[in-house]
Amino acid sequence: MTSRVEPATRHYDEKLQKILKTAAKIFADKGFHKTSVRDISRATRMSLAGLYYYFRTKEELLYLIQERCFVTLLQRWEQATTAETDVRTRIRVFAENHLSFFLHNMHEMKVMAHEDESLTGEFNEKILVLKRRYVKVIMDLIAELRERRGAKGIDLRVATFSLFGMMNWIYTWYQPKRDLPLPQLTEQMLRIYFFGLLQGGAVEAPWLDATVSASAKETFSLWENHR
């Protein structure tokens, strides 16, 4: 019985991934509100009835994209870090994971940034739970570092969202053939974040050294590699 069900389930998942990947690209190009389900139907070469088998509304489609992004980010973070690691190193790993994910999934990144307020009702509430869980990860790390280093005057919200502000808008300027590869990009951003523009290049910080991590070496597509 199981062998009969698994291929059908796998086919369903692959079809849904194709729909989500295509929808993310169209939402990124046209915007969520200017995109119709018929646009997605043409791009996927699926009928409207076929599409509605996988989702009920266009808003649910946007929710599924954002949910997959946050769940994947959290899973990859949990796999990449341990509590025993130095807190500064854990912050670097968090930044590497975040930047690696978005550098390889630019359309999804743009959708998450531009359509942050497009979800309503239950969809919005569910995404807020995931978003707060993700933000809490880095906020807790910064709080731990603040306590250990005695930086009492630093506001956690300012510190947390300043870091996200540096990372979340790279899709507006980053060019892979022109700009730094992921390990050096992460190092440069964190040097500026922790030490400032004037001192960042002069401070010795081994925990910031660029590393060739698994996230740097792989070409990570949200849809192709998700299981």
Sine and cosine of phi, psi and omega as CSV:
sin_phi,cos_phi,sin_psi,cos_psi,sin_omega,cos_omega
0.00,0.00,-0.69,0.72,-0.04,-1.00
-0.88,0.47,-0.66,0.75,-0.04,-1.00
-0.90,0.43,-0.44,0.90,0.03,-1.00
-0.98,0.21,-0.53,0.85,-0.08,-1.00
-0.98,0.18,-0.64,0.77,-0.12,-0.99
-0.84,0.54,-0.74,0.67,0.02,-1.00
-0.86,0.51,-0.63,0.78,0.01,-1.00
-0.91,0.41,-0.66,0.75,0.03,-1.00
-0.90,0.44,-0.69,0.72,0.00,-1.00
-0.89,0.45,-0.65,0.76,0.02,-1.00
-0.90,0.44,-0.65,0.76,0.03,-1.00
-0.88,0.48,-0.74,0.67,-0.01,-1.00
-0.88,0.48,-0.68,0.73,0.00,-1.00
-0.91,0.42,-0.65,0.76,0.04,-1.00
-0.90,0.45,-0.71,0.70,-0.01,-1.00
-0.89,0.45,-0.67,0.74,0.03,-1.00
-0.87,0.49,-0.66,0.75,0.03,-1.00
-0.88,0.48,-0.68,0.73,0.01,-1.00
-0.90,0.44,-0.73,0.69,-0.03,-1.00
-0.90,0.43,-0.68,0.73,0.00,-1.00
-0.89,0.46,-0.70,0.71,0.01,-1.00
-0.92,0.40,-0.69,0.72,0.00,-1.00
-0.89,0.45,-0.64,0.77,0.01,-1.00
-0.87,0.49,-0.67,0.74,0.01,-1.00
-0.90,0.43,-0.68,0.73,-0.02,-1.00
-0.94,0.35,-0.67,0.74,0.06,-1.00
-0.87,0.50,-0.64,0.77,0.00,-1.00
-0.92,0.40,-0.61,0.79,-0.05,-1.00
-0.98,0.19,-0.70,0.72,-0.13,-0.99
-0.96,-0.26,-0.35,0.94,-0.14,-0.99
1.00,-0.07,0.54,-0.84,-0.05,-1.00
-0.87,0.50,-0.73,0.68,-0.12,-0.99
-0.95,0.30,-0.41,0.91,0.01,-1.00
-1.00,-0.01,-0.08,1.00,0.01,-1.00
-1.00,-0.07,0.68,-0.73,0.08,-1.00
-0.95,-0.31,0.34,-0.94,0.07,-1.00
-0.90,0.44,-0.49,0.87,0.05,-1.00
-0.90,0.43,-0.57,0.82,0.09,-1.00
-0.86,0.50,-0.68,0.73,-0.01,-1.00
-0.94,0.34,-0.58,0.81,0.05,-1.00
-0.87,0.48,-0.71,0.70,0.01,-1.00
-0.90,0.43,-0.68,0.73,-0.07,-1.00
-0.93,0.36,-0.57,0.82,-0.01,-1.00
-1.00,-0.01,-0.19,0.98,-0.07,-1.00
0.86,0.51,0.61,0.79,0.08,-1.00
-0.89,-0.45,0.50,-0.87,0.04,-1.00
-0.95,0.31,0.32,-0.95,0.06,-1.00
-0.87,0.49,-0.65,0.76,0.02,-1.00
-0.89,0.46,-0.63,0.78,0.02,-1.00
-0.90,0.44,-0.64,0.77,0.03,-1.00
-0.91,0.40,-0.68,0.73,-0.06,-1.00
-0.94,0.34,-0.11,0.99,0.15,-0.99
-0.94,0.34,-0.46,0.89,-0.08,-1.00
-0.99,-0.15,-0.36,0.93,0.05,-1.00
-0.43,-0.90,0.41,-0.91,-0.07,-1.00
-1.00,-0.04,-0.58,0.81,-0.04,-1.00
-0.66,-0.75,0.28,-0.96,0.07,-1.00
-0.89,0.45,-0.56,0.83,0.02,-1.00
-0.91,0.40,-0.61,0.80,0.06,-1.00
-0.90,0.44,-0.58,0.81,0.05,-1.00
-0.88,0.47,-0.70,0.72,0.06,-1.00
-0.89,0.45,-0.65,0.76,0.04,-1.00
-0.87,0.48,-0.70,0.72,-0.03,-1.00
-0.89,0.45,-0.60,0.80,0.05,-1.00
-0.90,0.43,-0.76,0.65,-0.05,-1.00
-0.92,0.38,-0.63,0.78,0.03,-1.00
-0.87,0.49,-0.73,0.69,-0.01,-1.00
-0.87,0.49,-0.62,0.78,0.01,-1.00
-0.89,0.46,-0.79,0.62,-0.05,-1.00
-0.92,0.39,-0.65,0.76,0.01,-1.00
-0.89,0.45,-0.68,0.73,0.00,-1.00
-0.92,0.40,-0.69,0.73,0.04,-1.00
-0.85,0.52,-0.71,0.71,-0.01,-1.00
-0.92,0.40,-0.66,0.75,0.00,-1.00
-0.90,0.44,-0.69,0.72,-0.01,-1.00
-0.92,0.40,-0.59,0.81,0.05,-1.00
-0.90,0.43,-0.72,0.69,-0.02,-1.00
-0.89,0.45,-0.53,0.85,0.02,-1.00
-0.98,0.22,-0.41,0.91,-0.15,-0.99
-1.00,-0.06,-0.24,0.97,-0.14,-0.99
-0.78,-0.63,0.33,-0.94,0.12,-0.99
-0.71,-0.70,0.45,-0.89,-0.06,-1.00
-0.92,0.39,-0.39,0.92,-0.05,-1.00
-0.97,0.24,-0.33,0.95,-0.04,-1.00
-0.93,0.37,0.57,-0.82,0.05,-1.00
-0.78,0.62,0.66,-0.75,-0.10,-0.99
-0.88,0.48,-0.57,0.82,0.02,-1.00
-0.91,0.41,-0.62,0.78,0.04,-1.00
-0.92,0.39,-0.62,0.79,0.03,-1.00
-0.90,0.43,-0.58,0.81,0.06,-1.00
-0.91,0.42,-0.65,0.76,0.04,-1.00
-0.89,0.45,-0.68,0.74,0.01,-1.00
-0.89,0.46,-0.65,0.76,0.05,-1.00
-0.87,0.50,-0.73,0.69,0.00,-1.00
-0.90,0.44,-0.66,0.75,0.05,-1.00
-0.87,0.50,-0.71,0.71,0.00,-1.00
-0.89,0.46,-0.71,0.71,-0.03,-1.00
-0.90,0.44,-0.76,0.64,-0.04,-1.00
-0.93,0.38,-0.64,0.76,0.02,-1.00
-0.87,0.49,-0.71,0.70,0.00,-1.00
-0.85,0.53,-0.75,0.67,-0.11,-0.99
-0.98,0.20,-0.51,0.86,0.05,-1.00
-0.90,0.44,-0.51,0.86,-0.01,-1.00
-1.00,-0.08,-0.07,1.00,-0.02,-1.00
-0.64,-0.77,0.87,0.50,-0.12,-0.99
-0.89,0.45,-0.62,0.79,-0.01,-1.00
-0.90,0.44,-0.69,0.72,0.02,-1.00
-0.91,0.42,-0.61,0.79,0.03,-1.00
-0.89,0.47,-0.70,0.72,0.00,-1.00
-0.90,0.43,-0.65,0.76,0.02,-1.00
-0.88,0.47,-0.70,0.71,-0.01,-1.00
-0.90,0.43,-0.59,0.81,-0.01,-1.00
-0.97,0.26,-0.70,0.72,-0.12,-0.99
-0.99,0.10,-0.48,0.88,-0.09,-1.00
-0.96,-0.29,0.49,0.87,-0.05,-1.00
-0.86,0.51,-0.51,0.86,-0.07,-1.00
-0.93,-0.37,0.25,0.97,-0.06,-1.00
-0.99,0.10,-0.34,0.94,0.02,-1.00
-0.99,0.11,0.55,-0.84,-0.01,-1.00
-0.76,-0.65,0.20,-0.98,0.14,-0.99
0.82,0.57,-0.70,-0.72,-0.08,-1.00
-0.89,0.45,-0.60,0.80,0.02,-1.00
-0.88,0.48,-0.71,0.70,0.00,-1.00
-0.90,0.44,-0.67,0.74,-0.02,-1.00
-0.89,0.46,-0.66,0.75,0.00,-1.00
-0.91,0.41,-0.66,0.76,0.01,-1.00
-0.93,0.36,-0.59,0.81,0.04,-1.00
-0.88,0.48,-0.59,0.80,0.04,-1.00
-0.88,0.47,-0.73,0.69,0.01,-1.00
-0.92,0.39,-0.67,0.74,-0.02,-1.00
-0.89,0.45,-0.71,0.71,0.01,-1.00
-0.90,0.43,-0.60,0.80,0.05,-1.00
-0.89,0.45,-0.66,0.75,-0.01,-1.00
-0.94,0.35,-0.71,0.70,0.01,-1.00
-0.88,0.47,-0.60,0.80,-0.02,-1.00
-0.88,0.47,-0.52,0.85,0.01,-1.00
-0.84,0.54,-0.81,0.59,-0.07,-1.00
-0.97,0.25,-0.53,0.85,0.04,-1.00
-0.90,0.44,-0.64,0.77,0.04,-1.00
-0.92,0.40,-0.62,0.78,0.03,-1.00
-0.91,0.43,-0.69,0.73,0.01,-1.00
-0.91,0.40,-0.61,0.79,0.05,-1.00
-0.89,0.45,-0.67,0.75,0.03,-1.00
-0.89,0.45,-0.68,0.73,0.02,-1.00
-0.91,0.41,-0.65,0.76,0.01,-1.00
-0.87,0.50,-0.67,0.74,0.00,-1.00
-0.91,0.40,-0.67,0.74,-0.06,-1.00
-0.95,0.32,-0.53,0.85,-0.05,-1.00
-0.99,-0.14,-0.07,1.00,0.05,-1.00
0.95,0.30,0.46,0.89,-0.01,-1.00
-1.00,0.03,0.93,0.37,-0.13,-0.99
-0.92,0.39,-0.45,0.89,-0.09,-1.00
-0.99,0.14,-0.03,1.00,-0.05,-1.00
-1.00,0.07,0.82,-0.58,0.03,-1.00
-0.98,0.20,0.78,-0.62,-0.08,-1.00
-0.90,0.44,-0.65,0.76,0.00,-1.00
-0.91,0.42,-0.69,0.73,0.03,-1.00
-0.88,0.48,-0.73,0.68,-0.03,-1.00
-0.90,0.44,-0.68,0.74,-0.04,-1.00
-0.91,0.40,-0.77,0.63,-0.10,-1.00
-0.99,0.17,-0.28,0.96,0.17,-0.99
-0.92,0.38,-0.66,0.75,0.04,-1.00
-0.91,0.41,-0.72,0.70,0.05,-1.00
-0.88,0.48,-0.60,0.80,0.01,-1.00
-0.88,0.48,-0.61,0.79,0.05,-1.00
-0.92,0.40,-0.64,0.77,-0.14,-0.99
-1.00,0.07,-0.57,0.83,-0.22,-0.98
-0.97,0.23,-0.26,0.97,-0.07,-1.00
-0.95,-0.31,0.29,0.96,-0.03,-1.00
-0.91,0.42,-0.40,0.92,-0.01,-1.00
-0.90,0.43,-0.30,0.96,-0.01,-1.00
-0.99,0.15,-0.27,0.96,-0.06,-1.00
-0.66,-0.75,-0.36,0.93,-0.14,-0.99
-0.94,0.34,0.76,-0.65,0.05,-1.00
-0.81,-0.58,0.93,-0.37,-0.10,-1.00
-0.81,0.59,-0.60,0.80,-0.05,-1.00
-0.98,0.19,-0.27,0.96,-0.08,-1.00
-0.94,-0.33,-0.62,0.79,-0.15,-0.99
-1.00,-0.09,0.10,-1.00,-0.07,-1.00
-0.88,0.47,0.57,-0.82,0.14,-0.99
-0.93,0.38,0.22,-0.97,-0.15,-0.99
-0.78,0.62,-0.78,0.63,-0.05,-1.00
-0.86,0.51,-0.69,0.72,0.00,-1.00
-0.95,0.30,-0.57,0.82,0.06,-1.00
-0.88,0.48,-0.72,0.69,0.03,-1.00
-0.86,0.50,-0.72,0.69,-0.02,-1.00
-0.88,0.48,-0.72,0.70,-0.02,-1.00
-0.89,0.46,-0.71,0.71,0.00,-1.00
-0.87,0.49,-0.70,0.71,-0.04,-1.00
-0.95,0.32,-0.53,0.85,0.09,-1.00
-0.89,0.46,-0.71,0.70,0.02,-1.00
-0.91,0.42,-0.66,0.75,-0.03,-1.00
-0.90,0.44,-0.72,0.69,-0.08,-1.00
-0.99,0.10,-0.61,0.79,-0.16,-0.99
-0.90,-0.43,-0.17,0.99,0.00,-1.00
1.00,0.04,0.22,-0.98,-0.08,-1.00
-0.92,0.38,-0.62,0.79,-0.10,-0.99
-0.98,0.20,-0.61,0.79,-0.06,-1.00
-0.99,-0.14,-0.25,0.97,-0.13,-0.99
-0.82,0.58,-0.61,0.79,-0.05,-1.00
-0.99,0.17,-0.25,0.97,-0.11,-0.99
-0.98,-0.21,-0.28,0.96,-0.09,-1.00
-0.98,0.19,0.76,-0.65,0.09,-1.00
-0.98,0.19,0.87,-0.50,-0.01,-1.00
-0.54,-0.84,1.00,0.07,-0.04,-1.00
-0.82,0.57,-0.54,0.84,-0.01,-1.00
-0.93,0.37,-0.19,0.98,0.05,-1.00
-0.99,-0.12,-0.12,0.99,-0.05,-1.00
-0.82,0.58,0.67,-0.74,0.01,-1.00
-0.88,0.47,0.70,-0.71,0.02,-1.00
-0.84,-0.55,0.52,-0.86,0.09,-1.00
-1.00,-0.07,0.99,0.14,-0.05,-1.00
-0.99,0.11,0.14,-0.99,0.03,-1.00
-0.86,0.51,-0.61,0.79,-0.02,-1.00
-0.93,0.38,-0.44,0.90,0.01,-1.00
-0.98,0.20,-0.58,0.82,-0.09,-1.00
-0.99,0.16,-0.53,0.85,-0.10,-1.00
-0.99,0.12,0.43,-0.90,0.17,-0.98
-0.99,-0.16,0.99,-0.15,-0.19,-0.98
-1.00,-0.08,0.95,-0.31,0.12,-0.99
-0.99,-0.16,0.79,-0.61,-0.04,-1.00
-0.81,0.58,-0.65,0.76,-0.13,-0.99
-1.00,0.01,-0.62,0.78,-0.09,-1.00
-0.95,0.31,-0.56,0.83,-0.11,-0.99
-0.98,-0.19,-0.09,1.00,-0.05,-1.00
-0.97,0.25,0.71,-0.70,0.04,-1.00
-0.78,-0.62,0.00,0.00,0.00,0.00
